[in-house]
Amino acid sequence: ASNKLYLEWIHKANDDELNARSILKHRDGTPNGVCVFSQQMAEKYLKGLLAYLGIEFPNTHDIVELATLIRSIHPDIDELKEDGDYLTRLYVKIRYPSDTPDRSWSEAEKALATAERIKEFVLSKIT
């Protein structure tokens, strides 16, 4: 029953990836935007994997929290813990006013590369 739902999450994650890539390539947005799309992409891929596995998950933006729910079935997700930490911290700093400076293009590239690793992990477990 949850089969179709996981595909919807993957589709939405793919949209976020396309947006992040476009901004990076054309510089027609901000590095912060790339970072937000990258975090969202990773989050949605993990939610897709959870839906695929039939595991309920809370309404959260915390990638580490989502990854923890996957660990019982795929313990190798622990290898992505630093990536999850990085994207979650980045997202919180960007979404809410703080004394953190705006992100640079190199940080935007790092965020997307980090999200790509999470994407690869998820797709390797689904196919």
C-alpha positions in Angstrom: 0.0 0.0 0.0 2.8 2.4 0.8 4.5 1.5 -2.5 3.1 4.5 -4.4 3.9 6.8 -1.5 7.6 6.1 -1.6 7.7 7.0 -5.3 6.1 10.3 -4.5 8.8 11.1 -2.0 11.5 10.2 -4.5 9.8 12.4 -7.1 9.7 15.3 -4.7 13.3 14.7 -3.8 14.2 14.7 -7.4 12.5 18.1 -7.9 14.6 19.5 -5.1 17.8 18.2 -6.7 16.9 19.7 -10.0 16.3 23.1 -8.4 19.6 22.9 -6.4 21.5 22.0 -9.6 20.0 24.8 -11.6 20.8 27.4 -9.0 24.4 26.1 -8.8 24.8 26.0 -12.5 23.2 29.4 -13.5 23.9 31.3 -10.3 20.3 32.6 -10.6 19.5 32.1 -6.9 21.5 32.1 -3.7 23.9 29.6 -2.2 21.5 29.4 0.7 18.8 28.3 -1.7 21.0 25.4 -2.9 21.7 24.4 0.7 17.9 24.4 1.6 17.1 22.4 -1.6 20.0 20.0 -0.8 18.7 19.4 2.8 15.1 18.9 1.5 16.3 16.5 -1.1 18.1 14.3 1.5 15.2 14.5 3.9 12.7 13.4 1.2 14.9 10.6 0.0 15.1 9.2 3.6 11.3 9.6 4.0 10.9 7.7 0.7 13.1 4.9 2.0 11.1 4.8 5.3 7.8 4.7 3.3 9.3 1.9 1.1 10.2 0.0 4.3 6.8 0.6 5.8 8.3 2.5 8.8 6.2 5.3 10.2 8.1 8.5 10.8 7.4 11.8 12.6 7.0 15.2 10.8 10.6 16.3 11.2 13.4 18.0 9.2 16.1 16.2 11.3 18.0 13.9 9.0 19.7 12.1 11.8 16.4 11.3 13.4 15.1 9.9 10.2 18.3 7.9 9.6 18.0 6.4 13.1 14.6 4.9 12.2 16.3 3.2 9.2 19.2 1.8 11.2 17.4 -1.3 12.5 17.1 -2.6 8.9 20.1 -0.9 7.3 22.8 -0.4 10.0 25.2 0.9 7.3 23.3 4.1 7.3 25.5 5.1 10.3 28.2 5.8 7.7 26.1 8.9 6.7 25.8 10.3 10.2 28.2 13.1 9.7 26.4 14.0 6.4 23.1 14.0 8.1 24.4 16.2 11.0 25.9 18.6 8.5 22.7 19.1 6.4 20.5 19.4 9.5 22.6 22.0 11.1 23.0 23.9 7.9 19.2 23.9 7.3 18.4 25.2 10.8 20.9 28.0 10.4 19.6 29.1 7.0 15.9 28.9 7.8 15.9 31.0 10.9 17.5 34.3 11.6 20.9 34.0 13.3 24.3 35.6 13.4 25.6 33.1 10.9 26.7 34.6 7.6 25.1 33.6 4.4 26.6 30.4 2.8 29.2 30.5 0.0 29.0 28.8 -3.4 31.6 26.3 -2.2 29.4 25.4 0.8 26.4 25.1 -1.6 28.4 22.6 -3.6 29.3 20.7 -0.5 25.7 20.6 0.6 24.6 19.1 -2.7 27.4 16.6 -2.8 26.4 15.6 0.8 22.7 15.1 -0.3 23.9 13.1 -3.3 25.6 10.6 -1.0 22.3 10.2 0.9 20.4 9.8 -2.4 22.9 7.0 -3.6 22.4 5.2 -0.3 18.6 5.3 -0.5 18.5 4.3 -4.2 20.8 1.4 -3.4 18.3 0.1 -0.8 15.2 0.5 -3.0 16.3 -1.2 -6.2 
